[in-house]
Amino acid sequence: MSSTTSTASLPSGLAVLTTFPDVLFIPEFIFGGLVWILVASSKVPAPILQGWVMFVSVFCFVMSTTLLCLYLCGAHGGSRSWVTLDATCQVIASLFYLSAAVLEAYFTYAIGLVSDNPLLADTYKENVAAVVFAFLATLVYVIHKVFSLLRWKSS
């Protein structure tokens, strides 16, 4: 059985799904995918704000998928540069998701102020859900980032 603590090297194969912090890829997919779906299905009265949220959710989803597939295939080969890449990707993703979650929260708050508009009233609940999942995704990426940085420091 694999260790549940952070090690100095990246696991490969199915061990990726059983070691911490790499097991956090799963909730990252779930929460990030939900943000992507909810923002994509809502009406877009402010495309610049929601465009950034969509970019972040799609970018982080693709980045996490790519990293997970490379780790499952063992393409990293235990190199220190992959540990650095992992930490860098998690830092970028957590900063991007924090900015996207704050923008989505601001946008949803603004929709709530003008909720008498029927066009915006329908999309308000979807945006509230997107805010919740964006902050959950941010939390998961930050936790993953912290432990990836600890792994990077110890490698």
C-alpha positions as CSV (number, residue, x, y, z in Angstrom):
1,M,0.0,0.0,0.0
2,S,1.3,3.4,-0.9
3,S,2.2,6.0,1.7
4,T,-0.4,8.7,2.4
5,T,2.1,11.4,3.0
6,S,4.0,13.5,0.6
7,T,7.2,12.0,-0.8
8,A,10.1,13.6,-2.5
9,S,9.3,12.1,-5.9
10,L,6.2,11.8,-7.9
11,P,4.4,8.4,-8.0
12,S,3.7,6.7,-11.3
13,G,1.0,4.3,-12.5
14,L,-2.1,3.7,-10.3
15,A,-0.1,4.9,-7.3
16,V,-1.0,8.4,-8.4
17,L,-4.6,7.7,-7.4
18,T,-3.6,6.5,-3.9
19,T,-1.0,9.0,-2.7
20,F,-1.5,12.4,-1.2
21,P,-1.6,15.1,-2.6
22,D,-1.9,13.5,-6.1
23,V,-5.3,12.0,-5.2
24,L,-6.6,15.6,-5.1
25,F,-6.7,15.4,-8.9
26,I,-10.0,13.7,-8.6
27,P,-11.8,16.5,-6.7
28,E,-10.1,19.0,-8.9
29,F,-11.8,17.3,-11.9
30,I,-15.1,17.2,-10.2
31,F,-15.3,20.8,-8.9
32,G,-13.5,22.3,-12.0
33,G,-15.8,20.4,-14.3
34,L,-18.9,21.6,-12.4
35,V,-17.7,25.2,-12.6
36,W,-17.1,24.7,-16.4
37,I,-20.6,23.3,-16.9
38,L,-22.4,25.8,-14.7
39,V,-20.8,28.8,-16.3
40,A,-21.2,27.5,-19.8
41,S,-24.9,26.8,-19.2
42,S,-25.7,30.3,-17.7
43,K,-26.7,33.4,-19.6
44,V,-23.8,35.7,-20.2
45,P,-24.6,39.4,-19.6
46,A,-20.9,40.1,-18.7
47,P,-18.8,38.1,-21.2
48,I,-15.4,39.5,-20.1
49,L,-15.9,38.3,-16.5
50,Q,-17.4,34.9,-17.3
51,G,-15.0,34.5,-20.2
52,W,-12.1,34.5,-17.7
53,V,-13.9,32.0,-15.4
54,M,-14.5,29.7,-18.4
55,F,-10.8,30.1,-19.5
56,V,-9.6,29.2,-16.0
57,S,-11.9,26.2,-15.6
58,V,-11.0,24.8,-19.1
59,F,-7.3,25.5,-18.7
60,C,-7.0,23.9,-15.3
61,F,-9.1,21.0,-16.3
62,V,-6.9,20.3,-19.4
63,M,-3.7,20.9,-17.4
64,S,-4.8,18.6,-14.6
65,T,-5.9,15.9,-17.1
66,T,-2.5,16.2,-18.9
67,L,-0.5,15.9,-15.7
68,L,-2.5,13.0,-14.4
69,C,-2.2,11.1,-17.7
70,L,1.6,11.7,-17.8
71,Y,1.9,10.5,-14.2
72,L,-0.2,7.5,-14.9
73,C,2.0,6.6,-17.9
74,G,5.2,7.2,-15.8
75,A,6.5,9.7,-18.3
76,H,8.1,11.8,-15.6
77,G,10.6,9.1,-14.7
78,G,11.2,10.4,-11.2
79,S,13.0,13.6,-12.4
80,R,13.3,16.6,-10.1
81,S,12.2,18.8,-13.0
82,W,8.8,17.1,-13.0
83,V,8.4,17.9,-9.3
84,T,9.1,21.5,-10.1
85,L,6.7,21.4,-13.0
86,D,4.0,19.9,-10.7
87,A,4.5,22.6,-8.1
88,T,4.5,25.4,-10.7
89,C,1.3,24.1,-12.3
90,Q,-0.4,23.9,-8.9
91,V,0.6,27.4,-8.0
92,I,-0.7,28.8,-11.3
93,A,-3.9,26.8,-11.0
94,S,-4.6,28.0,-7.5
95,L,-3.9,31.7,-8.3
96,F,-6.1,31.4,-11.5
97,Y,-8.9,29.7,-9.7
98,L,-8.8,32.3,-6.8
99,S,-9.1,35.1,-9.3
100,A,-11.9,33.3,-11.2
101,A,-13.8,32.5,-8.0
102,V,-13.6,36.1,-6.8
103,L,-14.8,37.4,-10.2
104,E,-17.6,35.0,-10.4
105,A,-18.7,35.9,-6.8
106,Y,-18.6,39.6,-7.7
107,F,-20.6,38.9,-10.9
108,T,-23.2,36.8,-9.0
109,Y,-23.5,39.5,-6.3
110,A,-24.2,42.1,-9.1
111,I,-26.8,39.8,-10.6
112,G,-28.5,39.6,-7.2
113,L,-28.8,43.3,-7.0
114,V,-30.8,43.4,-10.2
115,S,-32.7,40.2,-9.8
116,D,-35.9,41.7,-11.0
117,N,-34.6,41.3,-14.5
118,P,-36.1,38.0,-15.8
119,L,-33.1,37.3,-18.0
120,L,-30.8,37.5,-15.0
121,A,-33.1,35.8,-12.5
122,D,-32.8,32.5,-14.3
123,T,-29.1,32.5,-14.3
124,Y,-28.6,33.6,-10.7
125,K,-29.0,30.1,-9.1
126,E,-26.5,28.6,-11.6
127,N,-24.0,31.3,-10.9
128,V,-24.4,30.9,-7.1
129,A,-23.6,27.2,-7.6
130,A,-20.7,28.1,-9.8
131,V,-19.3,30.4,-7.1
132,V,-19.5,27.6,-4.5
133,F,-17.8,25.1,-6.7
134,A,-15.2,27.7,-7.8
135,F,-14.2,28.3,-4.2
136,L,-14.2,24.5,-3.5
137,A,-11.9,24.0,-6.5
138,T,-9.7,26.9,-5.3
139,L,-9.5,25.2,-1.9
140,V,-8.5,21.9,-3.4
141,Y,-5.9,23.5,-5.7
142,V,-4.4,25.4,-2.8
143,I,-4.1,22.3,-0.7
144,H,-2.6,20.5,-3.6
145,K,-0.2,23.4,-4.1
146,V,0.9,23.5,-0.5
147,F,1.8,19.8,-0.5
148,S,3.4,20.0,-4.0
149,L,5.6,22.8,-2.8
150,L,6.5,20.8,0.3
151,R,7.4,17.9,-2.0
152,W,9.4,20.2,-4.2
153,K,11.3,21.6,-1.3
154,S,12.2,18.2,0.0
155,S,13.3,16.8,-3.4
